[in-house]
Amino acid sequence: MIVVGVLIIIAVLMQPSKQQDALSALSGGGGDLFATQKARGFEAVMQRITAILGAVWFILGLALVYLSAH
């Protein structure tokens, strides 16, 4: 769990910053209402890795709870 947790932290920190998204959160974000863009390249890979590591961490946690109960 610790190793997967550290890998999740590293994957999140490696993702490109989204300063425009943070700015739009403060200003209301009306311009982003219809601007749906898919993540491409490195950003898409990092999002996928983060999601996979999160799922592995969750499943590993459930497995450890099950094993400790039996």
N, CA, C and O atoms as a MOPAC input file, in Angstrom:
PM7 MOZYME 1SCF
protein

 N      0.83500 1    -1.18600 1     0.00000 1
 C      0.00000 1     0.00000 1     0.00000 1
 C      0.87800 1     1.24600 1     0.00000 1
 O      0.57800 1     2.22900 1    -0.67800 1
 N      1.96400 1     1.19500 1     0.76700 1
 C      2.83600 1     2.36200 1     0.84900 1
 C      3.50000 1     2.63500 1    -0.49000 1
 O      3.59400 1     3.78600 1    -0.91900 1
 N      3.96000 1     1.58000 1    -1.15100 1
 C      4.62900 1     1.74700 1    -2.44900 1
 C      3.65900 1     2.30500 1    -3.48600 1
 O      4.00600 1     3.22000 1    -4.23200 1
 N      2.46100 1     1.76700 1    -3.53400 1
 C      1.47100 1     2.25900 1    -4.49800 1
 C      1.06700 1     3.68900 1    -4.14600 1
 O      0.85200 1     4.50600 1    -5.04100 1
 N      0.96200 1     3.99700 1    -2.87000 1
 C      0.64000 1     5.36000 1    -2.45000 1
 C      1.70600 1     6.36000 1    -2.87400 1
 O      1.38600 1     7.45500 1    -3.33700 1
 N      2.97300 1     5.98500 1    -2.71800 1
 C      4.06400 1     6.86000 1    -3.15200 1
 C      4.04100 1     7.02400 1    -4.66500 1
 O      4.28000 1     8.12100 1    -5.17000 1
 N      3.76000 1     5.95600 1    -5.39100 1
 C      3.67900 1     6.04500 1    -6.85600 1
 C      2.53100 1     6.95800 1    -7.29500 1
 O      2.66300 1     7.68300 1    -8.28100 1
 N      1.41300 1     6.92700 1    -6.57700 1
 C      0.29100 1     7.82400 1    -6.88700 1
 C      0.71200 1     9.27400 1    -6.67200 1
 O      0.41400 1    10.14100 1    -7.49400 1
 N      1.39400 1     9.52800 1    -5.58300 1
 C      1.85300 1    10.89800 1    -5.31200 1
 C      2.79100 1    11.37300 1    -6.40500 1
 O      2.67500 1    12.50600 1    -6.87300 1
 N      3.72100 1    10.52100 1    -6.81800 1
 C      4.65100 1    10.88600 1    -7.88500 1
 C      3.90700 1    11.13600 1    -9.19500 1
 O      4.21100 1    12.08900 1    -9.91300 1
 N      2.93200 1    10.27900 1    -9.50500 1
 C      2.17600 1    10.44400 1   -10.74900 1
 C      1.38100 1    11.74300 1   -10.75000 1
 O      1.28900 1    12.41000 1   -11.78100 1
 N      0.80600 1    12.11000 1    -9.60800 1
 C      0.04300 1    13.35100 1    -9.52800 1
 C      0.96900 1    14.55500 1    -9.66100 1
 O      0.63300 1    15.52700 1   -10.33800 1
 N      2.12300 1    14.49600 1    -9.02400 1
 C      3.06000 1    15.61500 1    -9.09600 1
 C      3.66500 1    15.78200 1   -10.48700 1
 O      4.08100 1    16.88200 1   -10.85200 1
 N      3.71700 1    14.70900 1   -11.26100 1
 C      4.28000 1    14.79300 1   -12.61400 1
 C      3.29100 1    15.33600 1   -13.64100 1
 O      3.68500 1    15.68600 1   -14.75300 1
 N      2.02600 1    15.40900 1   -13.28400 1
 C      1.03500 1    15.90300 1   -14.23100 1
 C      1.25100 1    17.38700 1   -14.49000 1
 O      1.60700 1    18.13800 1   -13.58200 1
 N      1.03100 1    17.80900 1   -15.74400 1
 C      1.20400 1    19.23200 1   -16.06300 1
 C      0.21900 1    20.09300 1   -15.27700 1
 O     -0.90600 1    19.67300 1   -15.00500 1
 N      0.64800 1    21.29300 1   -14.91700 1
 C     -0.22400 1    22.18000 1   -14.15600 1
 C     -1.31900 1    22.72700 1   -15.05200 1
 O     -1.15100 1    22.85200 1   -16.26500 1
 N     -2.43300 1    23.04800 1   -14.43600 1
 C     -3.57600 1    23.58900 1   -15.16100 1
 C     -3.90300 1    24.94800 1   -14.57300 1
 O     -4.92500 1    25.11600 1   -13.90700 1
 N     -3.04300 1    25.90800 1   -14.81800 1
 C     -3.22500 1    27.22600 1   -14.23100 1
 C     -4.44400 1    27.92500 1   -14.79800 1
 O     -5.08100 1    28.71000 1   -14.09600 1
 N     -4.78100 1    27.66400 1   -16.03200 1
 C     -5.97700 1    28.26000 1   -16.61700 1
 C     -7.21900 1    27.76200 1   -15.88900 1
 O     -8.15500 1    28.52900 1   -15.66500 1
 N     -7.23600 1    26.47600 1   -15.51700 1
 C     -8.37600 1    25.93500 1   -14.78700 1
 C     -8.48800 1    26.56900 1   -13.40200 1
 O     -9.59200 1    26.85000 1   -12.93500 1
 N     -7.35900 1    26.79200 1   -12.75000 1
 C     -7.39200 1    27.41700 1   -11.42700 1
 C     -7.87400 1    28.86100 1   -11.53200 1
 O     -8.61400 1    29.33800 1   -10.67200 1
 N     -7.45700 1    29.54500 1   -12.57500 1
 C     -7.89300 1    30.92000 1   -12.77800 1
 C     -9.38400 1    30.98700 1   -13.07100 1
 O    -10.07300 1    31.88600 1   -12.58800 1
 N     -9.88100 1    30.04900 1   -13.85400 1
 C    -11.30300 1    30.06300 1   -14.18300 1
 C    -12.15100 1    29.68600 1   -12.96800 1
 O    -13.31800 1    30.07100 1   -12.89200 1
 N    -11.58800 1    28.94600 1   -12.02700 1
 C    -12.32900 1    28.62400 1   -10.80000 1
 C    -12.56400 1    29.88300 1    -9.98000 1
 O    -13.59300 1    30.01400 1    -9.31800 1
 N    -11.61300 1    30.80600 1   -10.02300 1
 C    -11.76700 1    32.04800 1    -9.26400 1
 C    -12.65800 1    33.05100 1    -9.98300 1
 O    -13.35100 1    33.84600 1    -9.34800 1
 N    -12.63600 1    33.00900 1   -11.31600 1
 C    -13.39200 1    34.00300 1   -12.07700 1
 C    -14.75900 1    33.49800 1   -12.53800 1
 O    -15.48600 1    34.22700 1   -13.21300 1
 N    -15.11000 1    32.29400 1   -12.19400 1
 C    -16.41800 1    31.77900 1   -12.57800 1
 C    -16.34500 1    30.71000 1   -13.64100 1
 O    -17.19600 1    29.82100 1   -13.66100 1
 N    -15.36700 1    30.75600 1   -14.52600 1
 C    -15.16700 1    29.71400 1   -15.51900 1
 C    -16.20000 1    29.66200 1   -16.61200 1
 O    -16.43700 1    28.59200 1   -17.17200 1
 N    -16.82900 1    30.78100 1   -16.94100 1
 C    -17.84000 1    30.78500 1   -17.98800 1
 C    -17.27500 1    30.44900 1   -19.35400 1
 O    -17.98000 1    29.88600 1   -20.19200 1
 N    -16.02200 1    30.78200 1   -19.59200 1
 C    -15.41000 1    30.49400 1   -20.89300 1
 C    -15.13100 1    29.02200 1   -21.10700 1
 O    -14.98200 1    28.57600 1   -22.24500 1
 N    -15.05900 1    28.26600 1   -20.03200 1
 C    -14.76400 1    26.83800 1   -20.13700 1
 C    -16.01500 1    25.98400 1   -20.24000 1
 O    -15.92600 1    24.75700 1   -20.26200 1
 N    -17.16700 1    26.60800 1   -20.30300 1
 C    -18.41800 1    25.85600 1   -20.31400 1
 C    -18.52400 1    24.95300 1   -21.53600 1
 O    -18.94900 1    23.80400 1   -21.42400 1
 N    -18.14000 1    25.46500 1   -22.69400 1
 C    -18.24700 1    24.67700 1   -23.91500 1
 C    -16.88800 1    24.27100 1   -24.45800 1
 O    -16.81800 1    23.73500 1   -25.56400 1
 N    -15.82900 1    24.50000 1   -23.74000 1
 C    -14.47900 1    24.17200 1   -24.19600 1
 C    -14.06800 1    22.80900 1   -23.64700 1
 O    -13.25900 1    22.72000 1   -22.72300 1
 N    -14.62500 1    21.76600 1   -24.21400 1
 C    -14.27000 1    20.42200 1   -23.77000 1
 C    -13.16200 1    19.89900 1   -24.66300 1
 O    -13.36800 1    19.64800 1   -25.85000 1
 N    -11.99900 1    19.74000 1   -24.08500 1
 C    -10.85800 1    19.22300 1   -24.81300 1
 C    -10.38000 1    17.96600 1   -24.11600 1
 O    -10.30800 1    17.90200 1   -22.88800 1
 N    -10.05700 1    16.97400 1   -24.91800 1
 C     -9.51300 1    15.75800 1   -24.35800 1
 C     -8.03700 1    15.94700 1   -24.07500 1
 O     -7.33400 1    16.66800 1   -24.78400 1
 N     -7.58600 1    15.28700 1   -23.02900 1
 C     -6.16100 1    15.32100 1   -22.71400 1
 C     -5.41200 1    14.51200 1   -23.77300 1
 O     -5.86600 1    13.45200 1   -24.20500 1
 N     -4.27000 1    15.03100 1   -24.17300 1
 C     -3.49000 1    14.35100 1   -25.21000 1
 C     -2.05300 1    14.21400 1   -24.76600 1
 O     -1.56000 1    14.98600 1   -23.94400 1
 N     -1.38700 1    13.21300 1   -25.32300 1
 C      0.03300 1    13.04400 1   -25.09200 1
 C      0.35700 1    12.67700 1   -23.65700 1
 O     -0.25500 1    11.79200 1   -23.06000 1
 N      1.34600 1    13.39000 1   -23.12200 1
 C      1.85500 1    13.10200 1   -21.78800 1
 C      0.77100 1    13.26300 1   -20.72100 1
 O      0.71100 1    12.48600 1   -19.76900 1
 N     -0.07300 1    14.26000 1   -20.88300 1
 C     -1.13900 1    14.50000 1   -19.89800 1
 C     -2.11300 1    13.32300 1   -19.85000 1
 O     -2.53100 1    12.90800 1   -18.76900 1
 N     -2.47200 1    12.78900 1   -21.00300 1
 C     -3.39300 1    11.65200 1   -21.04500 1
 C     -2.76700 1    10.41100 1   -20.42100 1
 O     -3.43600 1     9.66000 1   -19.71100 1
 N     -1.48200 1    10.19800 1   -20.68800 1
 C     -0.79200 1     9.03900 1   -20.11800 1
 C     -0.72900 1     9.15500 1   -18.60100 1
 O     -0.96500 1     8.17500 1   -17.89500 1
 N     -0.41500 1    10.34000 1   -18.09500 1
 C     -0.31300 1    10.52100 1   -16.65100 1
 C     -1.67700 1    10.38100 1   -15.97300 1
 O     -1.76400 1     9.84700 1   -14.86800 1
 N     -2.73800 1    10.85300 1   -16.62300 1
 C     -4.07900 1    10.67300 1   -16.06100 1
 C     -4.44900 1     9.19900 1   -16.00400 1
 O     -5.03600 1     8.73600 1   -15.02600 1
 N     -4.10500 1     8.46800 1   -17.05000 1
 C     -4.41000 1     7.03400 1   -17.08900 1
 C     -3.60700 1     6.28400 1   -16.02600 1
 O     -4.15100 1     5.41700 1   -15.34300 1
 N     -2.32300 1     6.60700 1   -15.88000 1
 C     -1.49100 1     5.95500 1   -14.87200 1
 C     -2.02000 1     6.25200 1   -13.47300 1
 O     -2.06900 1     5.36100 1   -12.62400 1
 N     -2.41300 1     7.49200 1   -13.23200 1
 C     -2.95400 1     7.86400 1   -11.92900 1
 C     -4.24100 1     7.10200 1   -11.62900 1
 O     -4.43900 1     6.63800 1   -10.50600 1
 N     -5.10600 1     6.97100 1   -12.61300 1
 C     -6.36100 1     6.23300 1   -12.41900 1
 C     -6.09700 1     4.75200 1   -12.15200 1
 O     -6.74400 1     4.15300 1   -11.29400 1
 N     -5.16000 1     4.16600 1   -12.87500 1
 C     -4.83600 1     2.75100 1   -12.68400 1
 C     -4.22500 1     2.53300 1   -11.30400 1
 O     -4.59300 1     1.58900 1   -10.60400 1
 N     -3.29100 1     3.40200 1   -10.90700 1
 C     -2.68600 1     3.26600 1    -9.58600 1
 C     -3.72400 1     3.46500 1    -8.48000 1
 O     -3.66500 1     2.79000 1    -7.45200 1
 N     -4.66300 1     4.37500 1    -8.67700 1
 C     -5.72900 1     4.56100 1    -7.69900 1
 C     -6.59500 1     3.32700 1    -7.56600 1
 O     -6.96700 1     2.94900 1    -6.45500 1
 N     -6.92100 1     2.69300 1    -8.68200 1
 C     -7.72400 1     1.47000 1    -8.65100 1
 C     -6.95000 1     0.33700 1    -7.97700 1
 O     -7.52200 1    -0.41900 1    -7.19300 1
 N     -5.66300 1     0.21500 1    -8.27500 1
 C     -4.84200 1    -0.82000 1    -7.64300 1
 C     -4.76800 1    -0.59100 1    -6.13500 1
 O     -4.86600 1    -1.53800 1    -5.35500 1
 N     -4.59600 1     0.67000 1    -5.72500 1
 C     -4.52400 1     0.99200 1    -4.30200 1
 C     -5.83200 1     0.63500 1    -3.59400 1
 O     -5.81600 1     0.07700 1    -2.49700 1
 N     -6.95800 1     0.95600 1    -4.22300 1
 C     -8.27200 1     0.65800 1    -3.64700 1
 C     -8.49100 1    -0.84800 1    -3.54300 1
 O     -8.93200 1    -1.33200 1    -2.50000 1
 N     -8.19600 1    -1.59200 1    -4.59400 1
 C     -8.38200 1    -3.05000 1    -4.59100 1
 C     -7.45100 1    -3.70300 1    -3.58200 1
 O     -7.83900 1    -4.63900 1    -2.88300 1
 N     -6.21700 1    -3.20500 1    -3.51000 1
 C     -5.27500 1    -3.73500 1    -2.53200 1
 C     -5.76400 1    -3.47700 1    -1.11000 1
 O     -5.62000 1    -4.33400 1    -0.23800 1
 N     -6.33200 1    -2.31800 1    -0.87700 1
 C     -6.89300 1    -2.02000 1     0.44200 1
 C     -8.03800 1    -2.94100 1     0.79900 1
 O     -8.11800 1    -3.42900 1     1.92600 1
 N     -8.92900 1    -3.18300 1    -0.15700 1
 C    -10.03700 1    -4.11400 1     0.09900 1
 C     -9.52700 1    -5.53200 1     0.35100 1
 O    -10.05100 1    -6.23700 1     1.21300 1
 N     -8.50700 1    -5.94900 1    -0.40000 1
 C     -7.94800 1    -7.28500 1    -0.20100 1
 C     -7.30700 1    -7.40500 1     1.17500 1
 O     -7.43900 1    -8.43800 1     1.83100 1
 N     -6.61500 1    -6.36400 1     1.61800 1
 C     -6.00200 1    -6.41200 1     2.93900 1
 C     -7.03600 1    -6.43800 1     4.05300 1
 O     -6.83200 1    -7.11100 1     5.06300 1
 N     -8.13400 1    -5.72500 1     3.89100 1
 C     -9.21800 1    -5.76000 1     4.87300 1
 C     -9.83300 1    -7.15200 1     4.92500 1
 O    -10.11500 1    -7.67100 1     6.00500 1
 N    -10.04100 1    -7.75400 1     3.75700 1
 C    -10.61600 1    -9.10500 1     3.70000 1
 C     -9.68800 1   -10.10800 1     4.36700 1
 O    -10.13300 1   -10.96300 1     5.13300 1
 N     -8.37900 1    -9.99900 1     4.06900 1
 C     -7.43900 1   -10.95300 1     4.64300 1
 C     -7.28300 1   -10.77200 1     6.15300 1
 O     -7.07800 1   -11.74800 1     6.87500 1
 N     -7.37700 1    -9.54700 1     6.62900 1
 C     -7.25000 1    -9.34100 1     8.07500 1
 C     -8.49000 1    -9.81500 1     8.83300 1
 O     -8.41800 1   -10.12200 1    10.02300 1
 N     -9.62100 1    -9.87300 1     8.13900 1
 C    -10.86100 1   -10.33400 1     8.78900 1
 C    -10.94100 1   -11.85200 1     8.84600 1
 O    -11.68600 1   -12.39700 1     9.66000 1
 N    -10.19400 1   -12.53700 1     8.00600 1
 C    -10.27600 1   -14.00600 1     7.97000 1
 C     -9.00800 1   -14.63800 1     8.44300 1
 O     -8.90500 1   -15.86500 1     8.47700 1

